[in-house]
């Protein structure tokens, strides 16, 4: 009987621990005003840029974004080296996108793209984060500005 109670107690503790570790879904729906910086435009087919931006949230807080991107104007694809969403000084989400179709219009010197943004981890409350968000963007190359729209749900491990 004692062994049965002990087994039941361990099973209950494991069940409660698993519930405590259950993931949380964090919705994101933010339009970022961004400013980009050219990193390397020596290769006419590969425009490498770094981007910083921020978006106000309905709760009065701000979320930041930082990216480094490669826009291939010949193939019409864009790939990120990194995407970081900054919720606070300790809560970050890491993401990436690869070979998303991107339109480039040389007459207006603009680019736009939209596609999946894969969550690949994070820091703080986003350690171990997963999920797929959607990203859409419009960039003006004649002025170093544009927008990123990020929507979806981030799944946290905590």
Secondary structure, 3 states (H helix, E strand, C coil): CHHHHHHHHHHHHHHHHHHHCCCCEEEEEEEEEEEEEEEECCCCCEEEEEEEEEEECCCCCEEEEEEEEEEECCCCEEEEEEEEEECCCCCEEEEECCCEEEEEECCCCEEEEEEEEEEEEEEHHHCCCEEEEEEEEEEECCCCEEEEEEEEEEECCC
